[in-house]
Amino acid sequence: MSTIIYPSPIFGPVHSRRLGISLGINLLPADGKVCSFDCIYCECGFNEDHRPTLPLPTRQEVATALEEKLQQMTAEGQLPDVLTFAGNGEPTCHPHFAEIIDDTIRLRDQYCPKAKVSVLSNSTLIHRKQVHDALMRVDNNILKLDTVDLHYITRVDHPSGTYDVAQIIERMKAFHGHLIIQTMFMRGHCNGEDVDNTGDEYVEPWLQAVREIAPRQVMVYTIDRETPTPGLEKATHEQLDVIKARVEALGIPCQASY
C-alpha cells in the first residue's frame, strides 16, 4: 500500500484532472494527516497511520512560501491556472484559514491575476461563520457530498465527529449557488460490505439533494490512485457518464473525471 504525504505549505505545481496546472497549498503538517474524515479511498492513507509530529504551518510561513514560489514561477514563465488548497487533510481546520485565504487572494492578484483560488473541503466545518465567509471569497468552493446515505458515509468517509447529512445540505444551500459539489463514485467491498454508490438507491436521493442545493457545477470522479483499503474499484466510464447526464438534465453543469 503506497500513500502520498504532501510537502507543506506549498507543493507542485501538479496537473489536476479537474483544475489544470495547480499549485497546491497544504495547511497541514508535512509529515502526516490532519482530517475530520478518514476515507477508505484517501490517497494519503488512514489518519492513524500518519500521525504528524510537526506543527501546522503558520499564516506567515504559508504567505512567504507562496510568494517565493509565485516569484519563481513568474521568472520561469509558467504561471498556475489555479491555487488549490488541498494536501494532507482538511484545509478548513487550520485556525487561520480565513486569514490565509485573504493572503492568497492578495498574492494571486499581484502575481497571477488570471489564476483561480480553489478549496477542496469535505464540508464538515462549513457551519463556522469564518469558514463560510472565506469560502464565499474564493473562486472555486469545492465541497464534498459523496452520498446522502448516513450509513454509507459512516462506513466509507468515517467522519470523526457527528455528521448530520440534512444539516450539511442546509449549510450548502447557504452558499446560494457559490459552490461546486464534488462526489466520489466507486465500486467494491470494504470489511465485507458493498461500497458501490453508483446505483439508483444512492444516485436518486443524491440527485434530489443536488437539485435542492443548486450548485453552479458538480464534479463527479472516481479512484485515481492506490487506496489504503484493498477491494475498491473505479466506477466505469459508462456509469460516470450516466450520472453526469442526469446532473445536466437538472440544468447544472457537470464534469466527470475518469
Beta strands, then each sheet from edge to edge (+ up, - down):
strand 1: 10-16
strand 2: 20-26
strand 3: 82-86
strand 4: 116-121
strand 5: 140-144
strand 6: 180-184
strand 7: 186-190
strand 8: 193-194
strand 9: 217-221
strand 10: 232-234
strand 11: 254-257
sheet 1: 1+ 2- 3- 4- 5- 6- 9- 11-
sheet 2: 8+ 7- 10+
end
